[in-house]
Structure formats: C-alpha cells, structure tokens
Amino acid sequence: MLIDRTEAAVQDVIDSPHAWPKVPYWIELPVLRWRAVKPFRIRVVYQVVNDRVRVIAYAHEAREPGYWRHRI
C-alpha cells in the first residue's frame, strides 16, 4: 500500500509538477515543492529544472526534519 501510494504521488508530480505547494521554509533556488503521501506521514520532496522532475527525498513529516537539505 505504501509503495502504491508513493508511486501514485510521484506520477501526480510528473503529470503536474507545478500544482503542488512549495516547501514554505525553503527560500533558496531552485524552488522545492512537496507532495503528501496520504494516509502516511510522508512527503515527496522534489524540484523542477528544465521541465524535468528530480525527487530529492521521501521525507517523513516528523523524523529529522530537513535531513535531505544537503542533497540540493
């Protein structure tokens, strides 16, 4: 179920990359966005560069917030 929901979320991002909210506390470039994976407390963190989607992390909402920042 988790894998199915995560794959569906990534497909949503690919289909409409600018539809999902920006990461609110990220003020640097490139712009980061995220897509929630419900009912799990996971977010797909990604960026769009040259019309391509790059997944940065599958981040749990409560565990080590921002651990993925060094990946940018």
PQR file of N, CA, C, O and H, with PARSE charges and radii, in Angstrom:
ATOM      1  N   MET A   1       0.816  -1.189   0.000 -0.4000 1.5000
ATOM      2  CA  MET A   1       0.000   0.000   0.000 -0.0000 2.0000
ATOM      3  C   MET A   1       0.872   1.270   0.000  0.5500 1.7000
ATOM      4  O   MET A   1       0.592   2.208  -0.748 -0.5500 1.4000
ATOM      5  N   LEU A   2       1.902   1.304   0.816 -0.4000 1.5000
ATOM      6  CA  LEU A   2       2.792   2.459   0.857 -0.0000 2.0000
ATOM      7  C   LEU A   2       3.467   2.670  -0.495  0.5500 1.7000
ATOM      8  O   LEU A   2       3.531   3.794  -0.992 -0.5500 1.4000
ATOM      9  H   LEU A   2       2.129   0.543   1.423  0.4000 1.0000
ATOM     10  N   ILE A   3       3.961   1.604  -1.079 -0.4000 1.5000
ATOM     11  CA  ILE A   3       4.641   1.721  -2.373 -0.0000 2.0000
ATOM     12  C   ILE A   3       3.666   2.200  -3.443  0.5500 1.7000
ATOM     13  O   ILE A   3       4.008   3.064  -4.250 -0.5500 1.4000
ATOM     14  H   ILE A   3       3.909   0.691  -0.675  0.4000 1.0000
ATOM     15  N   ASP A   4       2.462   1.650  -3.455 -0.4000 1.5000
ATOM     16  CA  ASP A   4       1.459   2.068  -4.436 -0.0000 2.0000
ATOM     17  C   ASP A   4       1.131   3.552  -4.295  0.5500 1.7000
ATOM     18  O   ASP A   4       1.060   4.273  -5.291 -0.5500 1.4000
ATOM     19  H   ASP A   4       2.184   0.948  -2.799  0.4000 1.0000
ATOM     20  N   ARG A   5       0.934   4.000  -3.078 -0.4000 1.5000
ATOM     21  CA  ARG A   5       0.599   5.410  -2.830 -0.0000 2.0000
ATOM     22  C   ARG A   5       1.769   6.325  -3.196  0.5500 1.7000
ATOM     23  O   ARG A   5       1.571   7.411  -3.739 -0.5500 1.4000
ATOM     24  H   ARG A   5       0.991   3.415  -2.269  0.4000 1.0000
ATOM     25  N   THR A   6       2.978   5.879  -2.895 -0.4000 1.5000
ATOM     26  CA  THR A   6       4.156   6.682  -3.214 -0.0000 2.0000
ATOM     27  C   THR A   6       4.338   6.785  -4.727  0.5500 1.7000
ATOM     28  O   THR A   6       4.615   7.865  -5.248 -0.5500 1.4000
ATOM     29  H   THR A   6       3.139   4.996  -2.453  0.4000 1.0000
ATOM     30  N   GLU A   7       4.186   5.681  -5.421 -0.4000 1.5000
ATOM     31  CA  GLU A   7       4.301   5.704  -6.879 -0.0000 2.0000
ATOM     32  C   GLU A   7       3.221   6.588  -7.504  0.5500 1.7000
ATOM     33  O   GLU A   7       3.486   7.307  -8.468 -0.5500 1.4000
ATOM     34  H   GLU A   7       3.960   4.803  -4.997  0.4000 1.0000
ATOM     35  N   ALA A   8       2.008   6.537  -6.957 -0.4000 1.5000
ATOM     36  CA  ALA A   8       0.929   7.393  -7.457 -0.0000 2.0000
ATOM     37  C   ALA A   8       1.240   8.870  -7.223  0.5500 1.7000
ATOM     38  O   ALA A   8       0.954   9.711  -8.076 -0.5500 1.4000
ATOM     39  H   ALA A   8       1.792   5.953  -6.174  0.4000 1.0000
ATOM     40  N   ALA A   9       1.819   9.181  -6.077 -0.4000 1.5000
ATOM     41  CA  ALA A   9       2.193  10.567  -5.779 -0.0000 2.0000
ATOM     42  C   ALA A   9       3.257  11.061  -6.741  0.5500 1.7000
ATOM     43  O   ALA A   9       3.180  12.190  -7.226 -0.5500 1.4000
ATOM     44  H   ALA A   9       2.052   8.499  -5.384  0.4000 1.0000
ATOM     45  N   VAL A  10       4.246  10.229  -7.020 -0.4000 1.5000
ATOM     46  CA  VAL A  10       5.296  10.615  -7.965 -0.0000 2.0000
ATOM     47  C   VAL A  10       4.698  10.812  -9.354  0.5500 1.7000
ATOM     48  O   VAL A  10       5.083  11.741 -10.065 -0.5500 1.4000
ATOM     49  H   VAL A  10       4.308   9.312  -6.626  0.4000 1.0000
ATOM     50  N   GLN A  11       3.785   9.972  -9.740 -0.4000 1.5000
ATOM     51  CA  GLN A  11       3.137  10.141 -11.047 -0.0000 2.0000
ATOM     52  C   GLN A  11       2.351  11.446 -11.094  0.5500 1.7000
ATOM     53  O   GLN A  11       2.361  12.130 -12.118 -0.5500 1.4000
ATOM     54  H   GLN A  11       3.472   9.218  -9.163  0.4000 1.0000
ATOM     55  N   ASP A  12       1.669  11.804 -10.006 -0.4000 1.5000
ATOM     56  CA  ASP A  12       0.972  13.095  -9.927 -0.0000 2.0000
ATOM     57  C   ASP A  12       1.948  14.243 -10.127  0.5500 1.7000
ATOM     58  O   ASP A  12       1.648  15.206 -10.834 -0.5500 1.4000
ATOM     59  H   ASP A  12       1.660  11.248  -9.175  0.4000 1.0000
ATOM     60  N   VAL A  13       3.111  14.140  -9.505 -0.4000 1.5000
ATOM     61  CA  VAL A  13       4.132  15.182  -9.627 -0.0000 2.0000
ATOM     62  C   VAL A  13       4.612  15.284 -11.076  0.5500 1.7000
ATOM     63  O   VAL A  13       4.770  16.387 -11.599 -0.5500 1.4000
ATOM     64  H   VAL A  13       3.354  13.358  -8.931  0.4000 1.0000
ATOM     65  N   ILE A  14       4.840  14.158 -11.716 -0.4000 1.5000
ATOM     66  CA  ILE A  14       5.288  14.153 -13.109 -0.0000 2.0000
ATOM     67  C   ILE A  14       4.221  14.764 -14.010  0.5500 1.7000
ATOM     68  O   ILE A  14       4.534  15.528 -14.923 -0.5500 1.4000
ATOM     69  H   ILE A  14       4.712  13.262 -11.291  0.4000 1.0000
ATOM     70  N   ASP A  15       2.957  14.423 -13.751 -0.4000 1.5000
ATOM     71  CA  ASP A  15       1.861  14.924 -14.579 -0.0000 2.0000
ATOM     72  C   ASP A  15       1.633  16.426 -14.413  0.5500 1.7000
ATOM     73  O   ASP A  15       1.321  17.117 -15.383 -0.5500 1.4000
ATOM     74  H   ASP A  15       2.703  13.802 -13.010  0.4000 1.0000
ATOM     75  N   SER A  16       1.787  16.933 -13.188 -0.4000 1.5000
ATOM     76  CA  SER A  16       1.533  18.353 -12.900 -0.0000 2.0000
ATOM     77  C   SER A  16       2.552  18.868 -11.891  0.5500 1.7000
ATOM     78  O   SER A  16       2.207  19.088 -10.730 -0.5500 1.4000
ATOM     79  H   SER A  16       2.041  16.372 -12.401  0.4000 1.0000
ATOM     80  N   PRO A  17       3.787  19.064 -12.308 -0.5600 1.5000
ATOM     81  CA  PRO A  17       4.847  19.379 -11.349  0.2800 2.0000
ATOM     82  C   PRO A  17       4.670  20.696 -10.603  0.5500 1.7000
ATOM     83  O   PRO A  17       5.173  20.832  -9.488 -0.5500 1.4000
ATOM     84  N   HIS A  18       3.974  21.663 -11.179 -0.4000 1.5000
ATOM     85  CA  HIS A  18       3.823  22.961 -10.522 -0.0000 2.0000
ATOM     86  C   HIS A  18       2.529  23.064  -9.713  0.5500 1.7000
ATOM     87  O   HIS A  18       2.231  24.119  -9.152 -0.5500 1.4000
ATOM     88  H   HIS A  18       3.565  21.553 -12.084  0.4000 1.0000
ATOM     89  N   ALA A  19       1.767  21.985  -9.650 -0.4000 1.5000
ATOM     90  CA  ALA A  19       0.493  22.007  -8.935 -0.0000 2.0000
ATOM     91  C   ALA A  19       0.645  21.863  -7.426  0.5500 1.7000
ATOM     92  O   ALA A  19      -0.269  22.219  -6.682 -0.5500 1.4000
ATOM     93  H   ALA A  19       2.009  21.128 -10.105  0.4000 1.0000
ATOM     94  N   TRP A  20       1.747  21.362  -6.973 -0.4000 1.5000
ATOM     95  CA  TRP A  20       1.928  21.063  -5.560 -0.0000 2.0000
ATOM     96  C   TRP A  20       2.626  22.216  -4.855  0.5500 1.7000
ATOM     97  O   TRP A  20       3.376  22.964  -5.483 -0.5500 1.4000
ATOM     98  H   TRP A  20       2.489  21.073  -7.578  0.4000 1.0000
ATOM     99  N   PRO A  21       2.388  22.365  -3.561 -0.5600 1.5000
ATOM    100  CA  PRO A  21       2.903  23.553  -2.854  0.2800 2.0000
ATOM    101  C   PRO A  21       4.424  23.573  -2.732  0.5500 1.7000
ATOM    102  O   PRO A  21       5.097  22.543  -2.714 -0.5500 1.4000
ATOM    103  N   LYS A  22       4.925  24.801  -2.651 -0.4000 1.5000
ATOM    104  CA  LYS A  22       6.345  24.999  -2.410 -0.0000 2.0000
ATOM    105  C   LYS A  22       6.648  24.680  -0.952  0.5500 1.7000
ATOM    106  O   LYS A  22       5.799  24.859  -0.078 -0.5500 1.4000
ATOM    107  H   LYS A  22       4.378  25.638  -2.666  0.4000 1.0000
ATOM    108  N   VAL A  23       7.853  24.210  -0.698 -0.4000 1.5000
ATOM    109  CA  VAL A  23       8.295  23.989   0.675 -0.0000 2.0000
ATOM    110  C   VAL A  23       8.378  25.382   1.305  0.5500 1.7000
ATOM    111  O   VAL A  23       9.170  26.208   0.852 -0.5500 1.4000
ATOM    112  H   VAL A  23       8.543  24.064  -1.408  0.4000 1.0000
ATOM    113  N   PRO A  24       7.579  25.662   2.338 -0.5600 1.5000
ATOM    114  CA  PRO A  24       7.423  27.030   2.820  0.2800 2.0000
ATOM    115  C   PRO A  24       8.676  27.666   3.416  0.5500 1.7000
ATOM    116  O   PRO A  24       8.848  28.880   3.314 -0.5500 1.4000
ATOM    117  N   TYR A  25       9.531  26.901   4.018 -0.4000 1.5000
ATOM    118  CA  TYR A  25      10.705  27.470   4.672 -0.0000 2.0000
ATOM    119  C   TYR A  25      11.946  27.440   3.787  0.5500 1.7000
ATOM    120  O   TYR A  25      13.030  27.815   4.234 -0.5500 1.4000
ATOM    121  H   TYR A  25       9.391  25.914   4.102  0.4000 1.0000
ATOM    122  N   TRP A  26      11.803  27.002   2.545 -0.4000 1.5000
ATOM    123  CA  TRP A  26      12.928  26.940   1.614 -0.0000 2.0000
ATOM    124  C   TRP A  26      12.929  28.217   0.786  0.5500 1.7000
ATOM    125  O   TRP A  26      12.026  28.430  -0.023 -0.5500 1.4000
ATOM    126  H   TRP A  26      10.922  26.698   2.181  0.4000 1.0000
ATOM    127  N   ILE A  27      13.943  29.078   0.981 -0.4000 1.5000
ATOM    128  CA  ILE A  27      13.971  30.367   0.295 -0.0000 2.0000
ATOM    129  C   ILE A  27      15.055  30.435  -0.776  0.5500 1.7000
ATOM    130  O   ILE A  27      15.236  31.474  -1.410 -0.5500 1.4000
ATOM    131  H   ILE A  27      14.676  28.905   1.638  0.4000 1.0000
ATOM    132  N   GLU A  28      15.758  29.363  -0.976 -0.4000 1.5000
ATOM    133  CA  GLU A  28      16.844  29.322  -1.960 -0.0000 2.0000
ATOM    134  C   GLU A  28      16.328  28.814  -3.304  0.5500 1.7000
ATOM    135  O   GLU A  28      15.201  28.333  -3.424 -0.5500 1.4000
ATOM    136  H   GLU A  28      15.611  28.519  -0.461  0.4000 1.0000
ATOM    137  N   LEU A  29      17.187  28.938  -4.300 -0.4000 1.5000
ATOM    138  CA  LEU A  29      16.886  28.354  -5.601 -0.0000 2.0000
ATOM    139  C   LEU A  29      17.676  27.077  -5.746  0.5500 1.7000
ATOM    140  O   LEU A  29      18.790  27.012  -5.229 -0.5500 1.4000
ATOM    141  H   LEU A  29      18.102  29.329  -4.203  0.4000 1.0000
ATOM    142  N   PRO A  30      17.190  26.088  -6.394 -0.5600 1.5000
ATOM    143  CA  PRO A  30      15.914  26.020  -7.073  0.2800 2.0000
ATOM    144  C   PRO A  30      14.763  25.886  -6.089  0.5500 1.7000
ATOM    145  O   PRO A  30      14.946  25.489  -4.938 -0.5500 1.4000
ATOM    146  N   VAL A  31      13.584  26.226  -6.565 -0.4000 1.5000
ATOM    147  CA  VAL A  31      12.376  26.103  -5.759 -0.0000 2.0000
ATOM    148  C   VAL A  31      12.130  24.631  -5.476  0.5500 1.7000
ATOM    149  O   VAL A  31      12.248  23.789  -6.366 -0.5500 1.4000
ATOM    150  H   VAL A  31      13.436  26.549  -7.500  0.4000 1.0000
ATOM    151  N   LEU A  32      11.792  24.330  -4.243 -0.4000 1.5000
ATOM    152  CA  LEU A  32      11.437  22.960  -3.880 -0.0000 2.0000
ATOM    153  C   LEU A  32       9.940  22.885  -3.637  0.5500 1.7000
ATOM    154  O   LEU A  32       9.327  23.815  -3.114 -0.5500 1.4000
ATOM    155  H   LEU A  32      11.696  25.014  -3.520  0.4000 1.0000
ATOM    156  N   ARG A  33       9.379  21.777  -4.021 -0.4000 1.5000
ATOM    157  CA  ARG A  33       7.957  21.514  -3.802 -0.0000 2.0000
ATOM    158  C   ARG A  33       7.816  20.168  -3.125  0.5500 1.7000
ATOM    159  O   ARG A  33       8.745  19.361  -3.094 -0.5500 1.4000
ATOM    160  H   ARG A  33       9.877  21.021  -4.445  0.4000 1.0000
ATOM    161  N   TRP A  34       6.625  19.946  -2.581 -0.4000 1.5000
ATOM    162  CA  TRP A  34       6.380  18.632  -1.997 -0.0000 2.0000
ATOM    163  C   TRP A  34       4.961  18.183  -2.235  0.5500 1.7000
ATOM    164  O   TRP A  34       4.040  18.982  -2.406 -0.5500 1.4000
ATOM    165  H   TRP A  34       5.871  20.602  -2.605  0.4000 1.0000
ATOM    166  N   ARG A  35       4.820  16.874  -2.239 -0.4000 1.5000
ATOM    167  CA  ARG A  35       3.521  16.222  -2.442 -0.0000 2.0000
ATOM    168  C   ARG A  35       3.355  15.235  -1.309  0.5500 1.7000
ATOM    169  O   ARG A  35       4.197  14.359  -1.112 -0.5500 1.4000
ATOM    170  H   ARG A  35       5.568  16.225  -2.100  0.4000 1.0000
ATOM    171  N   ALA A  36       2.264  15.373  -0.557 -0.4000 1.5000
ATOM    172  CA  ALA A  36       1.988  14.468   0.558 -0.0000 2.0000
ATOM    173  C   ALA A  36       1.571  13.098   0.040  0.5500 1.7000
ATOM    174  O   ALA A  36       0.927  12.978  -1.002 -0.5500 1.4000
ATOM    175  H   ALA A  36       1.580  16.085  -0.717  0.4000 1.0000
ATOM    176  N   VAL A  37       1.951  12.070   0.789 -0.4000 1.5000
ATOM    177  CA  VAL A  37       1.547  10.691   0.511 -0.0000 2.0000
ATOM    178  C   VAL A  37       0.627  10.294   1.656  0.5500 1.7000
ATOM    179  O   VAL A  37       1.093   9.923   2.733 -0.5500 1.4000
ATOM    180  H   VAL A  37       2.474  12.167   1.636  0.4000 1.0000
ATOM    181  N   LYS A  38      -0.672  10.370   1.424 -0.4000 1.5000
ATOM    182  CA  LYS A  38      -1.648  10.080   2.475 -0.0000 2.0000
ATOM    183  C   LYS A  38      -2.096   8.633   2.386  0.5500 1.7000
ATOM    184  O   LYS A  38      -2.159   8.090   1.283 -0.5500 1.4000
ATOM    185  H   LYS A  38      -1.050  10.671   0.549  0.4000 1.0000
ATOM    186  N   PRO A  39      -2.404   7.995   3.482 -0.5600 1.5000
ATOM    187  CA  PRO A  39      -2.527   8.465   4.855  0.2800 2.0000
ATOM    188  C   PRO A  39      -1.205   8.445   5.615  0.5500 1.7000
ATOM    189  O   PRO A  39      -1.169   8.687   6.821 -0.5500 1.4000
ATOM    190  N   PHE A  40      -0.138   8.160   4.911 -0.4000 1.5000
ATOM    191  CA  PHE A  40       1.173   8.084   5.552 -0.0000 2.0000
ATOM    192  C   PHE A  40       1.703   9.495   5.777  0.5500 1.7000
ATOM    193  O   PHE A  40       1.312  10.420   5.065 -0.5500 1.4000
ATOM    194  H   PHE A  40      -0.167   7.963   3.931  0.4000 1.0000
ATOM    195  N   ARG A  41       2.545   9.664   6.712 -0.4000 1.5000
ATOM    196  CA  ARG A  41       3.099  10.986   7.019 -0.0000 2.0000
ATOM    197  C   ARG A  41       4.406  11.190   6.253  0.5500 1.7000
ATOM    198  O   ARG A  41       5.442  11.527   6.825 -0.5500 1.4000
ATOM    199  H   ARG A  41       2.862   8.913   7.290  0.4000 1.0000
ATOM    200  N   ILE A  42       4.322  10.976   4.963 -0.4000 1.5000
ATOM    201  CA  ILE A  42       5.487  11.063   4.098 -0.0000 2.0000
ATOM    202  C   ILE A  42       5.215  12.106   3.023  0.5500 1.7000
ATOM    203  O   ILE A  42       4.084  12.269   2.564 -0.5500 1.4000
ATOM    204  H   ILE A  42       3.481  10.702   4.498  0.4000 1.0000
ATOM    205  N   ARG A  43       6.267  12.805   2.634 -0.4000 1.5000
ATOM    206  CA  ARG A  43       6.176  13.771   1.546 -0.0000 2.0000
ATOM    207  C   ARG A  43       7.251  13.473   0.514  0.5500 1.7000
ATOM    208  O   ARG A  43       8.379  13.111   0.848 -0.5500 1.4000
ATOM    209  H   ARG A  43       7.185  12.673   3.007  0.4000 1.0000
ATOM    210  N   VAL A  44       6.877  13.633  -0.736 -0.4000 1.5000
ATOM    211  CA  VAL A  44       7.838  13.546  -1.821 -0.0000 2.0000
ATOM    212  C   VAL A  44       8.362  14.968  -2.038  0.5500 1.7000
ATOM    213  O   VAL A  44       7.614  15.849  -2.462 -0.5500 1.4000
ATOM    214  H   VAL A  44       5.960  13.927  -1.007  0.4000 1.0000
ATOM    215  N   VAL A  45       9.624  15.185  -1.751 -0.4000 1.5000
ATOM    216  CA  VAL A  45      10.255  16.496  -1.931 -0.0000 2.0000
ATOM    217  C   VAL A  45      10.949  16.470  -3.286  0.5500 1.7000
ATOM    218  O   VAL A  45      11.710  15.550  -3.585 -0.5500 1.4000
ATOM    219  H   VAL A  45      10.231  14.469  -1.406  0.4000 1.0000
ATOM    220  N   TYR A  46      10.681  17.491  -4.108 -0.4000 1.5000
ATOM    221  CA  TYR A  46      11.232  17.478  -5.466 -0.0000 2.0000
ATOM    222  C   TYR A  46      11.486  18.889  -5.966  0.5500 1.7000
ATOM    223  O   TYR A  46      11.059  19.871  -5.359 -0.5500 1.4000
ATOM    224  H   TYR A  46      10.062  18.238  -3.865  0.4000 1.0000
ATOM    225  N   GLN A  47      12.186  18.967  -7.079 -0.4000 1.5000
ATOM    226  CA  GLN A  47      12.425  20.229  -7.767 -0.0000 2.0000
ATOM    227  C   GLN A  47      12.183  20.008  -9.248  0.5500 1.7000
ATOM    228  O   GLN A  47      12.270  18.889  -9.752 -0.5500 1.4000
ATOM    229  H   GLN A  47      12.534  18.169  -7.572  0.4000 1.0000
ATOM    230  N   VAL A  48      11.876  21.101  -9.933 -0.4000 1.5000
ATOM    231  CA  VAL A  48      11.684  21.061 -11.382 -0.0000 2.0000
ATOM    232  C   VAL A  48      12.773  21.926 -11.997  0.5500 1.7000
ATOM    233  O   VAL A  48      12.868  23.121 -11.716 -0.5500 1.4000
ATOM    234  H   VAL A  48      11.805  22.010  -9.523  0.4000 1.0000
ATOM    235  N   VAL A  49      13.587  21.313 -12.834 -0.4000 1.5000
ATOM    236  CA  VAL A  49      14.668  22.034 -13.515 -0.0000 2.0000
ATOM    237  C   VAL A  49      14.611  21.647 -14.991  0.5500 1.7000
ATOM    238  O   VAL A  49      14.664  20.468 -15.341 -0.5500 1.4000
ATOM    239  H   VAL A  49      13.510  20.342 -13.062  0.4000 1.0000
ATOM    240  N   ASN A  50      14.502  22.660 -15.847 -0.4000 1.5000
ATOM    241  CA  ASN A  50      14.429  22.407 -17.299 -0.0000 2.0000
ATOM    242  C   ASN A  50      13.324  21.426 -17.645  0.5500 1.7000
ATOM    243  O   ASN A  50      13.525  20.512 -18.445 -0.5500 1.4000
ATOM    244  H   ASN A  50      14.459  23.617 -15.562  0.4000 1.0000
ATOM    245  N   ASP A  51      12.166  21.613 -17.047 -0.4000 1.5000
ATOM    246  CA  ASP A  51      10.986  20.765 -17.283 -0.0000 2.0000
ATOM    247  C   ASP A  51      11.189  19.301 -16.899  0.5500 1.7000
ATOM    248  O   ASP A  51      10.470  18.422 -17.375 -0.5500 1.4000
ATOM    249  H   ASP A  51      12.003  22.355 -16.397  0.4000 1.0000
ATOM    250  N   ARG A  52      12.163  19.048 -16.042 -0.4000 1.5000
ATOM    251  CA  ARG A  52      12.384  17.695 -15.539 -0.0000 2.0000
ATOM    252  C   ARG A  52      12.186  17.689 -14.036  0.5500 1.7000
ATOM    253  O   ARG A  52      12.575  18.630 -13.345 -0.5500 1.4000
ATOM    254  H   ARG A  52      12.747  19.762 -15.655  0.4000 1.0000
ATOM    255  N   VAL A  53      11.583  16.630 -13.537 -0.4000 1.5000
ATOM    256  CA  VAL A  53      11.343  16.479 -12.103 -0.0000 2.0000
ATOM    257  C   VAL A  53      12.484  15.678 -11.502  0.5500 1.7000
ATOM    258  O   VAL A  53      12.857  14.621 -12.009 -0.5500 1.4000
ATOM    259  H   VAL A  53      11.267  15.865 -14.098  0.4000 1.0000
ATOM    260  N   ARG A  54      13.029  16.199 -10.413 -0.4000 1.5000
ATOM    261  CA  ARG A  54      14.084  15.492  -9.676 -0.0000 2.0000
ATOM    262  C   ARG A  54      13.595  15.289  -8.255  0.5500 1.7000
ATOM    263  O   ARG A  54      13.410  16.256  -7.516 -0.5500 1.4000
ATOM    264  H   ARG A  54      12.725  17.058 -10.001  0.4000 1.0000
ATOM    265  N   VAL A  55      13.385  14.038  -7.866 -0.4000 1.5000
ATOM    266  CA  VAL A  55      12.974  13.727  -6.500 -0.0000 2.0000
ATOM    267  C   VAL A  55      14.201  13.842  -5.605  0.5500 1.7000
ATOM    268  O   VAL A  55      15.227  13.208  -5.851 -0.5500 1.4000
ATOM    269  H   VAL A  55      13.536  13.252  -8.466  0.4000 1.0000
ATOM    270  N   ILE A  56      14.082  14.659  -4.569 -0.4000 1.5000
ATOM    271  CA  ILE A  56      15.171  14.889  -3.629 -0.0000 2.0000
ATOM    272  C   ILE A  56      15.083  13.909  -2.469  0.5500 1.7000
ATOM    273  O   ILE A  56      16.096  13.368  -2.026 -0.5500 1.4000
ATOM    274  H   ILE A  56      13.248  15.174  -4.370  0.4000 1.0000
ATOM    275  N   ALA A  57      13.857  13.680  -1.974 -0.4000 1.5000
ATOM    276  CA  ALA A  57      13.707  12.818  -0.802 -0.0000 2.0000
ATOM    277  C   ALA A  57      12.270  12.339  -0.658  0.5500 1.7000
ATOM    278  O   ALA A  57      11.323  12.953  -1.150 -0.5500 1.4000
ATOM    279  H   ALA A  57      13.034  14.120  -2.333  0.4000 1.0000
ATOM    280  N   TYR A  58      12.156  11.239   0.026 -0.4000 1.5000
ATOM    281  CA  TYR A  58      10.888  10.775   0.561 -0.0000 2.0000
ATOM    282  C   TYR A  58      11.009  11.027   2.053  0.5500 1.7000
ATOM    283  O   TYR A  58      11.644  10.253   2.770 -0.5500 1.4000
ATOM    284  H   TYR A  58      12.925  10.741   0.426  0.4000 1.0000
ATOM    285  N   ALA A  59      10.408  12.099   2.515 -0.4000 1.5000
ATOM    286  CA  ALA A  59      10.664  12.587   3.863 -0.0000 2.0000
ATOM    287  C   ALA A  59       9.470  12.349   4.784  0.5500 1.7000
ATOM    288  O   ALA A  59       8.334  12.686   4.450 -0.5500 1.4000
ATOM    289  H   ALA A  59       9.892  12.728   1.932  0.4000 1.0000
ATOM    290  N   HIS A  60       9.744  11.768   5.939 -0.4000 1.5000
ATOM    291  CA  HIS A  60       8.714  11.629   6.962 -0.0000 2.0000
ATOM    292  C   HIS A  60       8.494  12.998   7.587  0.5500 1.7000
ATOM    293  O   HIS A  60       9.451  13.739   7.812 -0.5500 1.4000
ATOM    294  H   HIS A  60      10.667  11.494   6.210  0.4000 1.0000
ATOM    295  N   GLU A  61       7.253  13.337   7.865 -0.4000 1.5000
ATOM    296  CA  GLU A  61       6.917  14.668   8.369 -0.0000 2.0000
ATOM    297  C   GLU A  61       7.515  14.972   9.739  0.5500 1.7000
ATOM    298  O   GLU A  61       7.715  16.140  10.075 -0.5500 1.4000
ATOM    299  H   GLU A  61       6.475  12.735   7.683  0.4000 1.0000
ATOM    300  N   ALA A  62       7.800  13.956  10.528 -0.4000 1.5000
ATOM    301  CA  ALA A  62       8.249  14.211  11.902 -0.0000 2.0000
ATOM    302  C   ALA A  62       9.679  13.760  12.193  0.5500 1.7000
ATOM    303  O   ALA A  62      10.268  14.202  13.179 -0.5500 1.4000
ATOM    304  H   ALA A  62       7.637  13.007  10.256  0.4000 1.0000
ATOM    305  N   ARG A  63      10.235  12.917  11.384 -0.4000 1.5000
ATOM    306  CA  ARG A  63      11.575  12.390  11.669 -0.0000 2.0000
ATOM    307  C   ARG A  63      12.645  13.246  11.027  0.5500 1.7000
ATOM    308  O   ARG A  63      12.636  13.460   9.815 -0.5500 1.4000
ATOM    309  H   ARG A  63       9.757  12.558  10.582  0.4000 1.0000
ATOM    310  N   GLU A  64      13.547  13.724  11.823 -0.4000 1.5000
ATOM    311  CA  GLU A  64      14.683  14.514  11.356 -0.0000 2.0000
ATOM    312  C   GLU A  64      14.293  15.519  10.271  0.5500 1.7000
ATOM    313  O   GLU A  64      14.740  15.401   9.130 -0.5500 1.4000
ATOM    314  H   GLU A  64      13.554  13.550  12.808  0.4000 1.0000
ATOM    315  N   PRO A  65      13.468  16.499  10.614 -0.5600 1.5000
ATOM    316  CA  PRO A  65      13.038  17.482   9.610  0.2800 2.0000
ATOM    317  C   PRO A  65      14.221  18.115   8.881  0.5500 1.7000
ATOM    318  O   PRO A  65      15.199  18.538   9.496 -0.5500 1.4000
ATOM    319  N   GLY A  66      14.106  18.167   7.569 -0.4000 1.5000
ATOM    320  CA  GLY A  66      15.127  18.803   6.751 -0.0000 2.0000
ATOM    321  C   GLY A  66      16.411  18.026   6.560  0.5500 1.7000
ATOM    322  O   GLY A  66      17.400  18.585   6.086 -0.5500 1.4000
ATOM    323  H   GLY A  66      13.311  17.823   7.069  0.4000 1.0000
ATOM    324  N   TYR A  67      16.424  16.745   6.918 -0.4000 1.5000
ATOM    325  CA  TYR A  67      17.654  15.955   6.790 -0.0000 2.0000
ATOM    326  C   TYR A  67      18.134  15.903   5.344  0.5500 1.7000
ATOM    327  O   TYR A  67      19.315  15.660   5.093 -0.5500 1.4000
ATOM    328  H   TYR A  67      15.621  16.291   7.304  0.4000 1.0000
ATOM    329  N   TRP A  68      17.255  16.122   4.415 -0.4000 1.5000
ATOM    330  CA  TRP A  68      17.541  15.995   2.997 -0.0000 2.0000
ATOM    331  C   TRP A  68      18.162  17.259   2.398  0.5500 1.7000
ATOM    332  O   TRP A  68      18.554  17.248   1.231 -0.5500 1.4000
ATOM    333  H   TRP A  68      16.296  16.319   4.618  0.4000 1.0000
ATOM    334  N   ARG A  69      18.259  18.332   3.156 -0.4000 1.5000
ATOM    335  CA  ARG A  69      18.722  19.616   2.613 -0.0000 2.0000
ATOM    336  C   ARG A  69      20.106  19.545   1.965  0.5500 1.7000
ATOM    337  O   ARG A  69      20.366  20.250   0.990 -0.5500 1.4000
ATOM    338  H   ARG A  69      17.941  18.341   4.103  0.4000 1.0000
ATOM    339  N   HIS A  70      20.977  18.720   2.484 -0.4000 1.5000
ATOM    340  CA  HIS A  70      22.321  18.622   1.906 -0.0000 2.0000
ATOM    341  C   HIS A  70      22.328  18.018   0.510  0.5500 1.7000
ATOM    342  O   HIS A  70      23.353  18.057  -0.171 -0.5500 1.4000
ATOM    343  H   HIS A  70      20.766  18.147   3.276  0.4000 1.0000
ATOM    344  N   ARG A  71      21.219  17.466   0.076 -0.4000 1.5000
ATOM    345  CA  ARG A  71      21.135  16.833  -1.243 -0.0000 2.0000
ATOM    346  C   ARG A  71      20.958  17.835  -2.381  0.5500 1.7000
ATOM    347  O   ARG A  71      21.077  17.479  -3.553 -0.5500 1.4000
ATOM    348  H   ARG A  71      20.386  17.434   0.630  0.4000 1.0000
ATOM    349  N   ILE A  72      20.675  19.072  -2.035 -0.4000 1.5000
ATOM    350  CA  ILE A  72      20.408  20.083  -3.061 -0.0000 2.0000
ATOM    351  C   ILE A  72      21.714  20.584  -3.645  0.5500 1.7000
ATOM    352  O   ILE A  72      21.707  21.442  -4.527 -0.5500 1.4000
ATOM    353  H   ILE A  72      20.578  19.361  -1.083  0.4000 1.0000
TER
END
